[in-house]
């Protein structure tokens, strides 16, 4: 038999692809089933949110922050509110801070449930996705009662939150947590510790701690590589110091530290911790106002600041420059997904094409958060 | 270490290149653009500073100049600092820090795309968010949005907001 001719194949994955979690495109250079390189092409969802901020003013920008990351919009709300409060030196009432933490942690649960469910779907298991989404719907119902919206919440305001907890909501929320904790164990038994899941995820796309820091990975992706760092603990904000919770880190029980399985399990373990925080917050919540008095024509003094919030996709940095007028001079948000996309090209070298889907799902990238 | 102590330390090592320390609520140091790589390498490699992470890099257009802002962070010592370089608005150029922190690659592409700052020595300086053939740099203060892009109108009539209205 004469020698077979072989050549590099260029494949186009996306922008419309069910596994890219939004409108993302990869140009894949493949040798058979093994990738030489996957070059990400982003920007399809660029809505110039940072430019919009310069036109709509401080209060008016709050609903736009929801659109930065619609899967966990509470954190973008909180980041923006905290940046404005730091610029103007506003103190949030304690009940307001508790409402923020409760709303944000419920949102973290909802976001992580979506992530673990999508992980199942991306590797070909439909059932875990439906199980996870069923639970997420109940959280959406709770949040809808709280602020009237299920996805883009617009719940927080500069100086606190828009509405207090509705009557009877606290009991409902606690009852939901009692329901959720056994469900997480069930989800583990059903999917996480399933042999197929472990074989698909363990030892895939390993990220070392040095690489994770050098590429600026944040949140669960960073912790999966064994770096114990959580903004809630290490640069404490809001009322997080009052709660007792742990920061899970990746230990590589199923393969290597920092593999896709570690990143996946990080979400499950964080949900357990979020549930712990929520129980404490819901029982300790003090009485009082939820919103500080803030003038309608909000003009923070000239200056600049950066605040960091631990969102579901990790450390979110809001950099705001004020010139003393009613419109911010410059707003920049450094998001976890943007950083995570930067490492994909490096990790893709030598990876199977089917594992690229696992890599994207394990990094939990959300397209609007990359493009803003 | 507090940021102010870090800037003191920098001033001892680079007396000529640290031009200004100030700002509130966040304190920043303005440094000489020609020495940014040298300063960043010092911050990265000095054992008691050890800034192993470039947490954020972005640009701001101030109408008379463009500033590139670096938010550095150290996971070992849990401290951070802010550096700035001031560049002219006409043809702004500064050396890349991509060789020190890989995360700079994408963030510098974004600054190049939206503010038009050229990073000398960057390995892959292409537009990242806007289309390749987009005119101008949208985050510049004097940017005027084109009326159409490849025959697609960029404006839509609204019954509520008149297009000629200024805020």
Interface residues (C-beta under 8 A of the other chain):
Chain A: X42 X43 X46 X48 X50 X51 X55 X86 X87 X211 X213 X214 X215 X216 X227 X229 X234 X303 X304 X305 X306 X315 X317 X319 X321 X327 X329 X330 X332 X334 X338 X339 X341 X342 X343 X346 X371 X372
Chain B: X23 X24 X25 X26 X28 X52 X53 X54 X55 X56 X58 X60 X61 X69 X71 X75 X78 X82 X101 X102 X103 X105 X106 X107 X110 X114 X127 X128 X129 X130 X131 X138 X139 X167
